[in-house]
Amino acid sequence: MKKIKVKRRYIVLLIFLIIVLFIRHVAWASLWYSLYFYPFFSWCLSYTSRFWAFSLGDLFIAISVTVLVSAWGIRRLLNRRNRISKKKLLGYEVEYLLWIYVWFYLSWGINYSQPNFYKRAKVNAAPYSEAAFRSFVDDYVHDLNVSYCPVKGKHTETVRREVLAAYRKMGKGFGINPPGEDAPPVKRMMFPRLISSVGVTGYMGPFFAEYNLNSDLLPINYPFTYAHEFSHWLGITNESEANLYAYFACTHSRVRSVRYSGYFSILGYVLSNARRIYKPAEYKNLRSSILPQIRYQYDVDNAYWRGKYSTIIGGAQDYIYDFYLRNNNMPSGLQSYSEVINLILSCRANKTNKYLNE
């Protein structure tokens, strides 16, 4: 009987796949990963990639896509004697994609399986209350107006310092791994025009633990987006939670422009929720209560990003990303971004969390 030889790398790949699936689906294992393995491993990856100003993750994805697609064209150019069979080439590509799957989840993706914000921060999920929302809106509009100031530059070093200080203060009491005294530098996207066309202002690069910001960001967008993506680097995967952490990090800053960015960046979510609840006259009064300068800036900001957005490319990206989120422990998909208002209301109702009640 002929023995079937199994290549050693297949055995190694299988072991890694079993480890990933085990950690993803066992609660205590995913918690251990998020608390102990990920902080160390992400630091190692970030230390390796910090010497390049551009995103190594973008380069890796671009090379991978090019190789996977061009391999079939190269195969056709070869003569029959040197040509690899379709079955064998397909096998190589499937194996390569499985290694990418393992790398993605071990380097960052398993964080999707960690307990949600309410469990990590020990905050009770408050049932929706129209009265609570209206109370929040009154306080929010006041704070938004008070924090207003013209933002004329990105002030990247100031933002980095303020966000680092905020996350160190939030730390364990807010259900996140606090950063050290330093953080890896923001990475420059390799394809900002393409990224702007799909409406993305920043993203986490899991393969080399990089957080990437779009160079098209306006100064008003920069602090909040930086804080949002930095929370992803700390292991936060849920988009509404990342928005919540960014909101608190910015609005608790000593720097007025950073505070204003925090309040301004959730204005769209506040108005969207208010539009569904308020009567037309009430909603009009709400809009009128916001400073004219802020309303103007809000309209300019929306027009700016709409001008860069491609309906075809953006629509396809939204569909794919929504599918991706729903299959990674985020059943609400893209709607998860707007759930930040529910999180804020729950935090306002909280009476036990030490950080929120200082």
N, C-alpha and C positions, 0 to 999 in steps of 0.2 A: 504494500500500500504506500502510495507516494505521500511523503510528509509535506505539509504546507508550511513554508517559512514565512514568519511574520517579521517584518523589519522592526528594528528596535525603536525607531522614532514613532511608529504607530502605537507601540505599547506606551511610550511616554505620553503621547497625545491623548490616548484613552484615559490614562491616569489623571491627567490634568482636567479632562472633561468631567470625569467623575467627581473630582475635588470641587470644581466650579458648580456643578449641579447640586452637590451636597450642601455647600455653603449657602447657595441661593435659596434653598428650600427648607433649611433647618434654622429656626429662629435664633437659637443661642449661637450658632456658628456665624451667621451673618452679623450679629451684634458684635461678636469677638473680632470679626474682620474689620468692621467700621471703627471700633475703639482702639485696636492695637495694631493690626497688620497694615491697614490702609495708611495711617499717618506716617509710618516708617517707610513704606514702599513708595508712597507719593513723594516724600522728601528725596529719596534716592533718585527717582526718575527726574524730578525737577532740578536737582543738582546737576544731573547729566546734561539736561537740555538748556540750562540757563546761559550757557556760553554762546548760544546762537540767538540773534535778535528776532529772527523769523520763527514761525511755528514749525517745529519738526514734525508734529502730527499732520499738518497740512501737506508737507512734503511726502510723508510716508503714504498718506491716502492717495495723493496724486500719482505716485510711482506705482502703487498697488493696482489702481484702476487701469493705468496705462499698460502694465504688464499683463493683467488678466484679459484685457481686450485685444491687445496686439498679438498675443501668443497665437490666436487663431489665424490671424493674417500671416504671420511668419510661417506657421505650419503649412499653409497653402503654397507659399513660395518655394518651399523645399522640394527636392525631387523625391520620388516614392521610396527610394532606398533609405534616405535620411529622415523621412517624415515620421513623426510620432503618431500613433493611432489616436482617433478621436476619444476613445474610451480612456486611454491612458492620460491624455491631456486633461480631460474632464476630471479624472481622479486626482491629478496634481492640484488643480484649481480648488476642488472641494477640500482637500487637505489643507491648502493654504488658508482658505476662509475659516476653517475650524481652528487653526492656530491663531488667527486674528480674533475669533470669538473668545478664545481662552485669554488672550492678552487683554482684550477690552474689559472683560469681567474681573480678572484678577487685578488689573491696574486701577480700576475705578467703578465699573458697572455693578459690582455686588452691593454697593451702597444703596441701590434701589430696593434691596430687601430689608434694610434696617427699619426699626420701628419708626412710626410717623412722628411728626412734631409734638402732638399732644402727649404721647407716651414719653418721648425723650425729655421734654421740658416740664412734664408733670402739670400740664394745663388742661383743664376740663373743656371739652368742646361745647361751647354755649349754643343752645338752640337759637335759630334765627328769630330776631325780634325787630319789628319795624321801629319801635321806640328807641332801641339801642342803636340802630343804624342812624336814625335822625340825630340822636345825641352826639354820636361820633362825627357826623357831617358838620354839625355846628362847631365843634372843637377843631375839626380838621381845617375848615375854611378859615377860621381865625388864625390858626398856626401857619397855614399856607400864606396868607396875606402878610402876617408879621415877618415871616422869613424872607419875603421877596427881596431880591437884590439883583442888579444886572450881573450876569456871569459872562465875563469877557475872555476867559482862558481856561484851559483844562487843568492847569496847576497839578500836574501828575504826581509830583513828590508830596505835596500837601495832602492830596486825596489818599495816597498810599499810606501815609503816616496816620491819618485820621481813621481809616478803615481798619488798619491793623490794631490800633488802640481800642476801637469799639469791639472787635471780635475777641480780643484778649479779655476785655471786661465781661462780655456776655458768657464766654467760656462754657464750662460744664453746666452752669445754672440754666442755660438756654438750650441745652441738648446738642451742643456742637463740640468738636475738638478745637480748643483754642490754639491759635498759631503761636509760633515762637517770636523771638525778637525781630526776625527778618522774614521776608517772603520772596519767592522767586519773582522775577520781573514779568510784567505783562508782555505777552507775545504779539507780534504784528502778523495779521492775517496775510496769507499769500495771495488771496483772491478777493479783496474787499469789494470790488465792483459787483462780482457775482453774489457775494454774501448780502450786499445791500439790496440786490434785486429780489431776494427772497424775504426781506424784512428782518434780518437777523443783525442785532447790534453787538453780540458777543456770544461766545460758546466755550465750553470746557473741552479741552483736548485730552482725552483719557490716556492715549497711548504713551505720552511722555509727561503726564501730569502738568499740562500747561493751561492757563486761562488766557483766552485770546479776545481782544477787543477790536471792533471795527474802526478803522482810521477815519471813517466818515462820521463818527459820533460828533454831535454838537457839544459845546462846553456844558450845557445844561444837562445833557444825558450822561456825561462821563462819570461823575461820582457814583450815582446809583447803579449804573451798569457795571462799574468796577466792583462795587460791593456785592452785587448779585453774582457775578462770575467768580469772585473770590470765595463766596460761600460754597459754590460748586467744588472749588479746589479743596475746601475743607471737608468735603464728603457729602454735602447736601445735594440730593438729586431732584427732589420735588420742586417744580418751578414756583408754585405759590409760596412754599417755605423759603426759597431763595429770595423771592420778592419781599417777604416779611423781614428776613434778616437784613436785607439791604435797606429797607425802610427804617428799621431801628438803628442800624449802624450810621446812616446818614443824618437822621433827625436828632440823634443824640450828640452830634459833632459840635465842637466848639467853633467851627468855621461856618460862617453864615451861608456862604455859597454852597457848601456841602449839605447843610440842613435844607436849604431851599430845593436842591436837586432831589432830596428824599421825598419831600412833600409833593413837588411838582410831578414826579415820575409815577405816582399812583393816581393822579387826577383823572386820567381816563377811566380807570376802574371805578372810582367814586362816582363819576358822572354816569357811567353805564348802569350802575346799580340804582342810582337815584332816578334815572329815566324810567325804570320799570316800576318804581314805587310812588314817586311824586306825581301829583296832578300837574297838567301842563303849566298852569299859572305858578305853582310852587317850584317847578323845575326852572322856569324862567327867572323867578326871584333868586333861586340858588345861583344860577349863572351870573346874575347881576351883582350878587354879593362878593364875587371874586374880583379882585383888582383888575381894571382894564388892561394893565401891562401884562398880567399873567394870562388873561384870556387871549390876548394878541399872540403872546409867545406860544401858547398851546396850539393855536391855529397854524402858526408858522411851522412849528415842529411837526405837526401832522402833515402839512403840505410838503415839507421837505422830504419826509420818508415816503410819502405816496409817490412823489416824483421819481424816486429811485426804484420803486417796487415794480416787478414784472408780474402781471396777472397769471401768465402761463407758467413761468418757472416757479413763482411763489406759490401758486395753487398746488402744483405737483409736490413741492417741498412740504407744504402744510399737511397734505394727505399722508406722505411718508412719515413725517415726524409725529403726527397724531397716532398713526399705527404703531410706531416705535414706542411712544410713551404708554399707550394702552397695554402693550405687551411687556412692560417693565414696571408693573405694580402701580401704575397711574391710570386707573380706569376712566377718568374724566378727560384724558388726552390733553389737547391744547387748551381746553377750558380751565385747566389747573392754574394757569397764570392768573386768572381773575379771582381765584379762590382766596387771594391774599386778604380781601376785605373780611371774609368769614374768620380768618385767623386773627386779624386785628381785633375784631369784636370779641372773640374768645379771650384774647389777652387782656382787653379792657375789663372783662367780667371776672378775670382771675383774681383770687385772693391769697394764693398759696405760694406762687413762684417768687423766690427771693429777689431775682433781678428786676422783675416787673413791679415790685412793690417797694423798691428802695426809695 
